[in-house]
């Protein structure tokens, strides 16, 4: 009677194949989840700046493209807390800055595979489905 203890090579290969299939499914799902969770930081940062823009508008009857007027150190390309997004302000397309401001959060660093986010003072949010 042969009393072998241990695993055969075939058994080890089957386990390795099953684990690799799980990894092929789990890793892309995890990466998509991480992008989506980091997007919340960009959205929050846009709303924070838009709130300051609305306060500025109340006092000056115009929005600010120079973000130092809102109390920030940099005039353009503000980075979010974890440096996943860079936000800048501009007049909306076809309008003047006193009517409408467009805030754009550009995805940078580890978040660069995500879409850029936009919010304007009229309430338009782009891209659809990301908010």
C-alpha contacts under 8 A as a table, 3 or more apart, distances in Angstrom:
res1	aa1	res2	aa2	distance
7	X	11	X	6.21
7	X	12	X	6.76
8	X	11	X	5.29
8	X	12	X	6.48
9	X	12	X	5.13
9	X	13	X	6.21
10	X	13	X	5.08
10	X	14	X	6.19
11	X	14	X	5.16
11	X	15	X	6.33
12	X	15	X	5.19
12	X	16	X	6.17
13	X	16	X	4.99
13	X	17	X	6.07
14	X	17	X	5.10
14	X	18	X	6.25
15	X	18	X	5.16
15	X	19	X	6.18
16	X	19	X	5.15
16	X	20	X	6.14
17	X	20	X	5.16
17	X	21	X	6.29
18	X	21	X	5.18
18	X	22	X	6.37
19	X	22	X	5.11
19	X	23	X	6.18
20	X	23	X	4.95
20	X	24	X	6.14
21	X	24	X	5.11
21	X	25	X	6.48
22	X	25	X	5.26
22	X	26	X	5.97
23	X	26	X	5.05
23	X	27	X	5.73
24	X	27	X	6.00
24	X	28	X	7.10
25	X	28	X	6.31
25	X	29	X	6.69
26	X	29	X	5.23
26	X	30	X	6.04
27	X	30	X	5.07
27	X	31	X	6.17
28	X	31	X	5.04
28	X	32	X	6.19
29	X	32	X	5.19
29	X	33	X	6.21
30	X	33	X	5.01
30	X	34	X	6.21
31	X	34	X	5.09
31	X	35	X	6.32
32	X	35	X	5.20
32	X	36	X	6.25
33	X	36	X	5.12
33	X	37	X	6.13
34	X	37	X	5.12
34	X	38	X	6.14
35	X	38	X	5.25
35	X	39	X	6.20
35	X	111	X	6.40
35	X	114	X	6.62
36	X	39	X	5.07
36	X	40	X	7.08
37	X	40	X	5.63
37	X	41	X	7.76
38	X	41	X	5.54
38	X	42	X	7.18
38	X	84	X	7.33
38	X	111	X	7.45
39	X	42	X	5.17
39	X	43	X	6.32
40	X	43	X	5.10
40	X	44	X	6.03
41	X	44	X	5.15
41	X	45	X	6.09
41	X	80	X	7.23
41	X	81	X	7.91
41	X	84	X	7.91
42	X	45	X	5.09
42	X	46	X	6.20
42	X	80	X	6.79
42	X	84	X	7.35
42	X	85	X	5.84
42	X	105	X	6.43
42	X	117	X	7.48
43	X	46	X	5.14
43	X	47	X	6.34
43	X	117	X	7.42
43	X	131	X	7.58
44	X	47	X	5.19
44	X	48	X	6.17
45	X	48	X	5.02
45	X	49	X	6.27
45	X	80	X	6.48
46	X	49	X	5.27
46	X	50	X	6.05
46	X	87	X	7.41
46	X	103	X	6.77
46	X	104	X	7.70
46	X	105	X	7.03
46	X	118	X	7.96
46	X	119	X	6.97
47	X	50	X	4.95
47	X	51	X	6.10
48	X	51	X	5.27
48	X	52	X	6.60
49	X	52	X	5.11
49	X	53	X	6.15
50	X	53	X	4.79
50	X	54	X	6.19
50	X	103	X	7.56
50	X	121	X	7.23
51	X	54	X	5.18
51	X	55	X	6.42
52	X	55	X	5.08
52	X	56	X	6.14
52	X	70	X	6.28
53	X	56	X	4.98
53	X	57	X	6.07
53	X	63	X	5.90
53	X	64	X	6.67
53	X	70	X	7.11
54	X	57	X	4.92
54	X	58	X	6.24
54	X	63	X	7.41
54	X	121	X	7.97
55	X	58	X	5.13
55	X	59	X	6.66
56	X	59	X	5.34
56	X	60	X	6.00
56	X	61	X	7.68
56	X	62	X	7.30
56	X	63	X	6.41
56	X	64	X	7.31
56	X	70	X	7.06
57	X	60	X	5.11
57	X	61	X	4.68
57	X	62	X	4.85
57	X	63	X	5.21
57	X	64	X	7.96
58	X	61	X	5.83
58	X	62	X	7.95
60	X	63	X	7.61
61	X	98	X	6.44
62	X	97	X	6.29
62	X	98	X	3.88
62	X	99	X	6.90
63	X	97	X	5.71
63	X	98	X	5.57
63	X	99	X	7.67
63	X	100	X	7.13
63	X	101	X	6.19
64	X	67	X	6.33
64	X	69	X	6.66
64	X	70	X	7.49
64	X	89	X	7.50
64	X	97	X	7.32
64	X	101	X	7.75
65	X	75	X	7.82
65	X	76	X	7.89
65	X	88	X	7.80
65	X	89	X	5.03
65	X	90	X	5.42
65	X	91	X	7.41
65	X	97	X	7.59
65	X	101	X	7.77
66	X	69	X	5.96
66	X	70	X	7.91
66	X	75	X	4.79
66	X	76	X	6.53
66	X	89	X	7.47
67	X	70	X	5.27
67	X	71	X	6.97
67	X	72	X	5.88
67	X	73	X	7.88
67	X	74	X	6.63
67	X	75	X	4.52
67	X	76	X	6.18
67	X	88	X	7.94
67	X	89	X	7.46
68	X	71	X	5.06
68	X	72	X	4.60
68	X	73	X	5.69
68	X	74	X	5.90
68	X	75	X	4.92
69	X	72	X	7.20
69	X	75	X	7.97
72	X	75	X	7.09
74	X	77	X	7.22
74	X	78	X	6.36
75	X	78	X	7.62
76	X	87	X	7.27
76	X	88	X	5.23
76	X	89	X	7.18
77	X	86	X	5.17
77	X	87	X	5.00
77	X	88	X	4.88
78	X	86	X	5.20
78	X	87	X	5.01
78	X	88	X	6.53
79	X	82	X	7.82
79	X	83	X	5.31
79	X	84	X	7.31
79	X	85	X	5.69
79	X	86	X	4.36
79	X	87	X	6.34
80	X	83	X	4.94
80	X	84	X	6.25
80	X	85	X	5.41
80	X	86	X	6.29
80	X	87	X	7.63
81	X	84	X	7.77
83	X	86	X	7.23
83	X	108	X	7.19
83	X	109	X	7.15
84	X	107	X	5.93
84	X	108	X	5.23
84	X	109	X	5.94
84	X	110	X	6.60
84	X	111	X	5.44
84	X	112	X	7.75
85	X	105	X	5.56
85	X	106	X	5.30
85	X	107	X	4.60
85	X	108	X	5.43
85	X	111	X	7.49
86	X	104	X	7.94
86	X	105	X	5.29
86	X	106	X	5.09
86	X	107	X	6.59
86	X	108	X	6.84
87	X	103	X	6.65
87	X	104	X	5.41
87	X	105	X	4.28
87	X	106	X	6.26
88	X	103	X	5.77
88	X	104	X	5.58
88	X	105	X	6.80
89	X	101	X	6.65
89	X	102	X	5.68
89	X	103	X	4.63
89	X	104	X	6.55
90	X	97	X	7.19
90	X	101	X	5.74
90	X	102	X	5.29
90	X	103	X	6.64
91	X	95	X	6.32
91	X	96	X	5.68
91	X	97	X	4.55
91	X	100	X	5.93
91	X	101	X	4.66
91	X	102	X	5.70
92	X	95	X	5.42
92	X	96	X	7.03
92	X	97	X	7.15
92	X	100	X	5.51
92	X	101	X	5.35
92	X	102	X	5.10
92	X	120	X	7.22
95	X	99	X	6.45
95	X	100	X	6.53
96	X	99	X	5.58
96	X	100	X	6.55
97	X	100	X	5.36
97	X	101	X	5.77
98	X	101	X	7.79
100	X	120	X	6.89
100	X	121	X	5.58
100	X	122	X	6.89
101	X	120	X	5.53
101	X	121	X	5.51
102	X	118	X	6.94
102	X	119	X	5.90
102	X	120	X	4.23
102	X	121	X	6.67
103	X	118	X	5.64
103	X	119	X	5.27
103	X	120	X	5.90
104	X	116	X	7.03
104	X	117	X	5.72
104	X	118	X	4.41
104	X	119	X	6.55
105	X	116	X	5.67
105	X	117	X	4.98
105	X	118	X	6.19
106	X	115	X	7.67
106	X	116	X	4.69
106	X	117	X	6.59
107	X	111	X	5.41
107	X	112	X	4.75
107	X	113	X	7.41
107	X	114	X	6.17
107	X	115	X	6.61
107	X	116	X	5.52
107	X	117	X	7.95
108	X	111	X	5.34
108	X	112	X	4.44
109	X	112	X	5.49
110	X	113	X	7.55
111	X	114	X	5.69
112	X	115	X	7.71
115	X	127	X	7.63
116	X	127	X	7.68
117	X	125	X	7.55
117	X	126	X	5.78
117	X	127	X	6.34
118	X	124	X	7.87
118	X	125	X	5.65
118	X	126	X	5.01
118	X	127	X	7.14
119	X	123	X	6.62
119	X	124	X	5.70
119	X	125	X	4.67
119	X	126	X	6.58
120	X	123	X	5.55
120	X	124	X	5.50
120	X	125	X	6.90
121	X	124	X	7.41
125	X	128	X	6.88
125	X	131	X	7.43
126	X	130	X	7.50
126	X	131	X	7.93
127	X	130	X	5.98
127	X	131	X	7.78
128	X	131	X	6.85
